[in-house]
């Protein structure tokens, strides 16, 4: 959700709104050598919800989302 982090890989990113994804929860799995910590993901779980940020990015930056 950090603007500076999003713009690092997707400089075209424009904040649109906050959003809730129902029936999912935030989870931390694996390990990232980049920052020496867990990787955040979302998992489908009935009855939970997770909040996030909705961004608009250009087509050219779509493949950068997983970097």
PDB file as gemmi writes it, atoms N, CA and C in Angstrom:
CRYST1    1.000    1.000    1.000  90.00  90.00  90.00 P 1                      
ATOM      1  N   UNK A   1       0.813  -1.197   0.000  1.00  0.00           N  
ATOM      2  CA  UNK A   1       0.000   0.000   0.000  1.00  0.00           C  
ATOM      3  C   UNK A   1       0.856   1.261   0.000  1.00  0.00           C  
ATOM      4  N   UNK A   2       2.140   1.104   0.164  1.00  0.00           N  
ATOM      5  CA  UNK A   2       3.038   2.245   0.211  1.00  0.00           C  
ATOM      6  C   UNK A   2       3.274   2.797  -1.194  1.00  0.00           C  
ATOM      7  N   UNK A   3       2.948   4.053  -1.395  1.00  0.00           N  
ATOM      8  CA  UNK A   3       3.055   4.692  -2.708  1.00  0.00           C  
ATOM      9  C   UNK A   3       4.471   4.602  -3.272  1.00  0.00           C  
ATOM     10  N   UNK A   4       5.475   4.867  -2.444  1.00  0.00           N  
ATOM     11  CA  UNK A   4       6.859   4.832  -2.918  1.00  0.00           C  
ATOM     12  C   UNK A   4       7.251   3.431  -3.388  1.00  0.00           C  
ATOM     13  N   UNK A   5       6.767   2.413  -2.688  1.00  0.00           N  
ATOM     14  CA  UNK A   5       7.076   1.032  -3.066  1.00  0.00           C  
ATOM     15  C   UNK A   5       6.411   0.683  -4.397  1.00  0.00           C  
ATOM     16  N   UNK A   6       5.156   1.088  -4.562  1.00  0.00           N  
ATOM     17  CA  UNK A   6       4.437   0.819  -5.807  1.00  0.00           C  
ATOM     18  C   UNK A   6       5.108   1.510  -6.982  1.00  0.00           C  
ATOM     19  N   UNK A   7       5.532   2.752  -6.784  1.00  0.00           N  
ATOM     20  CA  UNK A   7       6.152   3.516  -7.878  1.00  0.00           C  
ATOM     21  C   UNK A   7       7.548   3.009  -8.242  1.00  0.00           C  
ATOM     22  N   UNK A   8       8.163   2.234  -7.359  1.00  0.00           N  
ATOM     23  CA  UNK A   8       9.488   1.686  -7.662  1.00  0.00           C  
ATOM     24  C   UNK A   8       9.429   0.787  -8.898  1.00  0.00           C  
ATOM     25  N   UNK A   9       8.442  -0.083  -8.977  1.00  0.00           N  
ATOM     26  CA  UNK A   9       8.311  -1.001 -10.122  1.00  0.00           C  
ATOM     27  C   UNK A   9       7.265  -0.560 -11.134  1.00  0.00           C  
ATOM     28  N   UNK A  10       6.339   0.294 -10.717  1.00  0.00           N  
ATOM     29  CA  UNK A  10       5.259   0.741 -11.603  1.00  0.00           C  
ATOM     30  C   UNK A  10       5.111   2.259 -11.504  1.00  0.00           C  
ATOM     31  N   UNK A  11       6.021   2.998 -12.137  1.00  0.00           N  
ATOM     32  CA  UNK A  11       5.987   4.457 -12.015  1.00  0.00           C  
ATOM     33  C   UNK A  11       4.708   5.100 -12.555  1.00  0.00           C  
ATOM     34  N   UNK A  12       3.949   4.369 -13.345  1.00  0.00           N  
ATOM     35  CA  UNK A  12       2.704   4.921 -13.885  1.00  0.00           C  
ATOM     36  C   UNK A  12       1.532   4.793 -12.911  1.00  0.00           C  
ATOM     37  N   UNK A  13       1.739   4.145 -11.757  1.00  0.00           N  
ATOM     38  CA  UNK A  13       0.644   3.854 -10.823  1.00  0.00           C  
ATOM     39  C   UNK A  13      -0.047   5.119 -10.326  1.00  0.00           C  
ATOM     40  N   UNK A  14      -1.388   5.077 -10.370  1.00  0.00           N  
ATOM     41  CA  UNK A  14      -2.222   6.172  -9.876  1.00  0.00           C  
ATOM     42  C   UNK A  14      -3.192   5.580  -8.857  1.00  0.00           C  
ATOM     43  N   UNK A  15      -3.179   6.127  -7.634  1.00  0.00           N  
ATOM     44  CA  UNK A  15      -4.091   5.673  -6.586  1.00  0.00           C  
ATOM     45  C   UNK A  15      -5.528   5.940  -7.014  1.00  0.00           C  
ATOM     46  N   UNK A  16      -6.403   4.955  -6.823  1.00  0.00           N  
ATOM     47  CA  UNK A  16      -7.820   5.121  -7.149  1.00  0.00           C  
ATOM     48  C   UNK A  16      -8.688   5.120  -5.899  1.00  0.00           C  
ATOM     49  N   UNK A  17      -8.549   4.098  -5.057  1.00  0.00           N  
ATOM     50  CA  UNK A  17      -9.386   3.998  -3.863  1.00  0.00           C  
ATOM     51  C   UNK A  17      -8.862   2.873  -2.973  1.00  0.00           C  
ATOM     52  N   UNK A  18      -9.449   2.745  -1.815  1.00  0.00           N  
ATOM     53  CA  UNK A  18      -9.219   1.586  -0.958  1.00  0.00           C  
ATOM     54  C   UNK A  18     -10.300   0.569  -1.273  1.00  0.00           C  
ATOM     55  N   UNK A  19     -10.010  -0.701  -1.044  1.00  0.00           N  
ATOM     56  CA  UNK A  19     -11.010  -1.715  -1.335  1.00  0.00           C  
ATOM     57  C   UNK A  19     -10.939  -2.885  -0.372  1.00  0.00           C  
ATOM     58  N   UNK A  20     -12.072  -3.538  -0.187  1.00  0.00           N  
ATOM     59  CA  UNK A  20     -12.167  -4.717   0.665  1.00  0.00           C  
ATOM     60  C   UNK A  20     -12.426  -5.932  -0.210  1.00  0.00           C  
ATOM     61  N   UNK A  21     -11.647  -6.984   0.004  1.00  0.00           N  
ATOM     62  CA  UNK A  21     -11.818  -8.240  -0.712  1.00  0.00           C  
ATOM     63  C   UNK A  21     -12.375  -9.250   0.284  1.00  0.00           C  
ATOM     64  N   UNK A  22     -13.634  -9.579   0.120  1.00  0.00           N  
ATOM     65  CA  UNK A  22     -14.302 -10.478   1.058  1.00  0.00           C  
ATOM     66  C   UNK A  22     -13.938 -11.929   0.781  1.00  0.00           C  
ATOM     67  N   UNK A  23     -13.933 -12.720   1.841  1.00  0.00           N  
ATOM     68  CA  UNK A  23     -13.617 -14.151   1.799  1.00  0.00           C  
ATOM     69  C   UNK A  23     -12.160 -14.434   1.449  1.00  0.00           C  
ATOM     70  N   UNK A  24     -11.292 -13.509   1.835  1.00  0.00           N  
ATOM     71  CA  UNK A  24      -9.844 -13.680   1.725  1.00  0.00           C  
ATOM     72  C   UNK A  24      -9.207 -13.149   2.996  1.00  0.00           C  
ATOM     73  N   UNK A  25      -7.975 -13.607   3.279  1.00  0.00           N  
ATOM     74  CA  UNK A  25      -7.240 -13.071   4.412  1.00  0.00           C  
ATOM     75  C   UNK A  25      -5.781 -12.866   4.018  1.00  0.00           C  
ATOM     76  N   UNK A  26      -5.125 -11.949   4.719  1.00  0.00           N  
ATOM     77  CA  UNK A  26      -3.711 -11.679   4.508  1.00  0.00           C  
ATOM     78  C   UNK A  26      -2.898 -12.782   5.172  1.00  0.00           C  
ATOM     79  N   UNK A  27      -1.878 -13.269   4.473  1.00  0.00           N  
ATOM     80  CA  UNK A  27      -1.019 -14.311   5.007  1.00  0.00           C  
ATOM     81  C   UNK A  27       0.420 -14.020   4.593  1.00  0.00           C  
ATOM     82  N   UNK A  28       1.366 -14.529   5.358  1.00  0.00           N  
ATOM     83  CA  UNK A  28       2.782 -14.347   5.034  1.00  0.00           C  
ATOM     84  C   UNK A  28       3.403 -15.714   4.814  1.00  0.00           C  
ATOM     85  N   UNK A  29       4.003 -15.904   3.637  1.00  0.00           N  
ATOM     86  CA  UNK A  29       4.563 -17.197   3.252  1.00  0.00           C  
ATOM     87  C   UNK A  29       5.941 -16.990   2.628  1.00  0.00           C  
ATOM     88  N   UNK A  30       6.715 -18.029   2.596  1.00  0.00           N  
ATOM     89  CA  UNK A  30       8.008 -17.967   1.917  1.00  0.00           C  
ATOM     90  C   UNK A  30       8.957 -16.957   2.534  1.00  0.00           C  
ATOM     91  N   UNK A  31       9.990 -16.627   1.787  1.00  0.00           N  
ATOM     92  CA  UNK A  31      11.030 -15.718   2.251  1.00  0.00           C  
ATOM     93  C   UNK A  31      11.564 -14.938   1.062  1.00  0.00           C  
ATOM     94  N   UNK A  32      11.711 -13.631   1.225  1.00  0.00           N  
ATOM     95  CA  UNK A  32      12.268 -12.782   0.164  1.00  0.00           C  
ATOM     96  C   UNK A  32      13.671 -12.346   0.553  1.00  0.00           C  
ATOM     97  N   UNK A  33      14.644 -12.710  -0.236  1.00  0.00           N  
ATOM     98  CA  UNK A  33      16.021 -12.289   0.022  1.00  0.00           C  
ATOM     99  C   UNK A  33      16.186 -10.785  -0.123  1.00  0.00           C  
ATOM    100  N   UNK A  34      15.338 -10.167  -0.930  1.00  0.00           N  
ATOM    101  CA  UNK A  34      15.424  -8.732  -1.161  1.00  0.00           C  
ATOM    102  C   UNK A  34      15.364  -7.934   0.127  1.00  0.00           C  
ATOM    103  N   UNK A  35      14.417  -8.270   1.010  1.00  0.00           N  
ATOM    104  CA  UNK A  35      14.282  -7.534   2.273  1.00  0.00           C  
ATOM    105  C   UNK A  35      14.419  -8.440   3.491  1.00  0.00           C  
ATOM    106  N   UNK A  36      14.856  -9.690   3.232  1.00  0.00           N  
ATOM    107  CA  UNK A  36      15.118 -10.638   4.320  1.00  0.00           C  
ATOM    108  C   UNK A  36      13.899 -10.857   5.214  1.00  0.00           C  
ATOM    109  N   UNK A  37      12.751 -11.082   4.586  1.00  0.00           N  
ATOM    110  CA  UNK A  37      11.530 -11.316   5.349  1.00  0.00           C  
ATOM    111  C   UNK A  37      10.499 -12.079   4.542  1.00  0.00           C  
ATOM    112  N   UNK A  38       9.369 -12.323   5.169  1.00  0.00           N  
ATOM    113  CA  UNK A  38       8.277 -13.068   4.529  1.00  0.00           C  
ATOM    114  C   UNK A  38       7.645 -12.293   3.377  1.00  0.00           C  
ATOM    115  N   UNK A  39       6.972 -13.030   2.522  1.00  0.00           N  
ATOM    116  CA  UNK A  39       6.260 -12.459   1.385  1.00  0.00           C  
ATOM    117  C   UNK A  39       4.765 -12.453   1.711  1.00  0.00           C  
ATOM    118  N   UNK A  40       4.119 -11.308   1.528  1.00  0.00           N  
ATOM    119  CA  UNK A  40       2.682 -11.198   1.784  1.00  0.00           C  
ATOM    120  C   UNK A  40       1.896 -11.738   0.598  1.00  0.00           C  
ATOM    121  N   UNK A  41       0.808 -12.407   0.896  1.00  0.00           N  
ATOM    122  CA  UNK A  41      -0.115 -12.889  -0.120  1.00  0.00           C  
ATOM    123  C   UNK A  41      -1.514 -12.899   0.488  1.00  0.00           C  
ATOM    124  N   UNK A  42      -2.495 -13.234  -0.305  1.00  0.00           N  
ATOM    125  CA  UNK A  42      -3.850 -13.392   0.219  1.00  0.00           C  
ATOM    126  C   UNK A  42      -4.313 -14.814  -0.071  1.00  0.00           C  
ATOM    127  N   UNK A  43      -5.055 -15.368   0.877  1.00  0.00           N  
ATOM    128  CA  UNK A  43      -5.577 -16.728   0.751  1.00  0.00           C  
ATOM    129  C   UNK A  43      -7.089 -16.697   0.891  1.00  0.00           C  
ATOM    130  N   UNK A  44      -7.757 -17.510   0.096  1.00  0.00           N  
ATOM    131  CA  UNK A  44      -9.213 -17.574   0.167  1.00  0.00           C  
ATOM    132  C   UNK A  44      -9.644 -18.244   1.467  1.00  0.00           C  
ATOM    133  N   UNK A  45     -10.443 -17.550   2.260  1.00  0.00           N  
ATOM    134  CA  UNK A  45     -10.964 -18.078   3.524  1.00  0.00           C  
ATOM    135  C   UNK A  45     -12.348 -17.495   3.761  1.00  0.00           C  
ATOM    136  N   UNK A  46     -13.323 -18.362   3.840  1.00  0.00           N  
ATOM    137  CA  UNK A  46     -14.705 -17.928   4.005  1.00  0.00           C  
ATOM    138  C   UNK A  46     -14.883 -17.146   5.312  1.00  0.00           C  
ATOM    139  N   UNK A  47     -15.540 -16.008   5.223  1.00  0.00           N  
ATOM    140  CA  UNK A  47     -15.869 -15.205   6.390  1.00  0.00           C  
ATOM    141  C   UNK A  47     -14.846 -14.145   6.754  1.00  0.00           C  
ATOM    142  N   UNK A  48     -13.646 -14.189   6.164  1.00  0.00           N  
ATOM    143  CA  UNK A  48     -12.629 -13.173   6.433  1.00  0.00           C  
ATOM    144  C   UNK A  48     -12.704 -12.083   5.368  1.00  0.00           C  
ATOM    145  N   UNK A  49     -11.942 -11.018   5.578  1.00  0.00           N  
ATOM    146  CA  UNK A  49     -11.800  -9.998   4.540  1.00  0.00           C  
ATOM    147  C   UNK A  49     -10.450  -9.325   4.692  1.00  0.00           C  
ATOM    148  N   UNK A  50      -9.957  -8.796   3.612  1.00  0.00           N  
ATOM    149  CA  UNK A  50      -8.678  -8.096   3.608  1.00  0.00           C  
ATOM    150  C   UNK A  50      -8.855  -6.777   2.859  1.00  0.00           C  
ATOM    151  N   UNK A  51      -8.245  -5.735   3.399  1.00  0.00           N  
ATOM    152  CA  UNK A  51      -8.313  -4.412   2.781  1.00  0.00           C  
ATOM    153  C   UNK A  51      -7.038  -4.132   2.005  1.00  0.00           C  
ATOM    154  N   UNK A  52      -7.158  -3.375   0.947  1.00  0.00           N  
ATOM    155  CA  UNK A  52      -5.996  -3.018   0.143  1.00  0.00           C  
ATOM    156  C   UNK A  52      -6.239  -1.726  -0.608  1.00  0.00           C  
ATOM    157  N   UNK A  53      -5.353  -1.466  -1.545  1.00  0.00           N  
ATOM    158  CA  UNK A  53      -5.401  -0.253  -2.346  1.00  0.00           C  
ATOM    159  C   UNK A  53      -5.627  -0.641  -3.795  1.00  0.00           C  
ATOM    160  N   UNK A  54      -6.477   0.090  -4.481  1.00  0.00           N  
ATOM    161  CA  UNK A  54      -6.713  -0.119  -5.914  1.00  0.00           C  
ATOM    162  C   UNK A  54      -5.883   0.921  -6.670  1.00  0.00           C  
ATOM    163  N   UNK A  55      -5.015   0.431  -7.545  1.00  0.00           N  
ATOM    164  CA  UNK A  55      -4.151   1.280  -8.360  1.00  0.00           C  
ATOM    165  C   UNK A  55      -4.515   1.116  -9.832  1.00  0.00           C  
ATOM    166  N   UNK A  56      -4.294   2.136 -10.590  1.00  0.00           N  
ATOM    167  CA  UNK A  56      -4.381   2.047 -12.052  1.00  0.00           C  
ATOM    168  C   UNK A  56      -2.957   2.170 -12.569  1.00  0.00           C  
ATOM    169  N   UNK A  57      -2.551   1.207 -13.418  1.00  0.00           N  
ATOM    170  CA  UNK A  57      -1.205   1.254 -13.995  1.00  0.00           C  
ATOM    171  C   UNK A  57      -1.293   1.084 -15.503  1.00  0.00           C  
ATOM    172  N   UNK A  58      -0.247   1.520 -16.183  1.00  0.00           N  
ATOM    173  CA  UNK A  58      -0.213   1.373 -17.637  1.00  0.00           C  
ATOM    174  C   UNK A  58       0.089  -0.085 -17.989  1.00  0.00           C  
ATOM    175  N   UNK A  59      -0.307  -0.473 -19.171  1.00  0.00           N  
ATOM    176  CA  UNK A  59      -0.099  -1.849 -19.663  1.00  0.00           C  
ATOM    177  C   UNK A  59       1.382  -2.229 -19.611  1.00  0.00           C  
ATOM    178  N   UNK A  60       2.259  -1.274 -19.882  1.00  0.00           N  
ATOM    179  CA  UNK A  60       3.690  -1.564 -19.935  1.00  0.00           C  
ATOM    180  C   UNK A  60       4.276  -1.972 -18.584  1.00  0.00           C  
ATOM    181  N   UNK A  61       3.599  -1.649 -17.481  1.00  0.00           N  
ATOM    182  CA  UNK A  61       4.123  -1.983 -16.149  1.00  0.00           C  
ATOM    183  C   UNK A  61       3.452  -3.201 -15.522  1.00  0.00           C  
ATOM    184  N   UNK A  62       2.508  -3.832 -16.208  1.00  0.00           N  
ATOM    185  CA  UNK A  62       1.800  -4.979 -15.636  1.00  0.00           C  
ATOM    186  C   UNK A  62       2.735  -6.107 -15.209  1.00  0.00           C  
ATOM    187  N   UNK A  63       3.719  -6.438 -16.037  1.00  0.00           N  
ATOM    188  CA  UNK A  63       4.590  -7.552 -15.677  1.00  0.00           C  
ATOM    189  C   UNK A  63       5.547  -7.203 -14.534  1.00  0.00           C  
ATOM    190  N   UNK A  64       5.656  -5.931 -14.181  1.00  0.00           N  
ATOM    191  CA  UNK A  64       6.501  -5.522 -13.059  1.00  0.00           C  
ATOM    192  C   UNK A  64       5.831  -5.776 -11.709  1.00  0.00           C  
ATOM    193  N   UNK A  65       4.541  -6.074 -11.678  1.00  0.00           N  
ATOM    194  CA  UNK A  65       3.822  -6.232 -10.416  1.00  0.00           C  
ATOM    195  C   UNK A  65       4.391  -7.335  -9.539  1.00  0.00           C  
ATOM    196  N   UNK A  66       4.929  -8.373 -10.099  1.00  0.00           N  
ATOM    197  CA  UNK A  66       5.447  -9.494  -9.314  1.00  0.00           C  
ATOM    198  C   UNK A  66       6.932  -9.376  -9.000  1.00  0.00           C  
ATOM    199  N   UNK A  67       7.538  -8.269  -9.325  1.00  0.00           N  
ATOM    200  CA  UNK A  67       8.971  -8.085  -9.020  1.00  0.00           C  
ATOM    201  C   UNK A  67       9.156  -7.690  -7.586  1.00  0.00           C  
TER     202      UNK A  67                                                      
END                                                                             
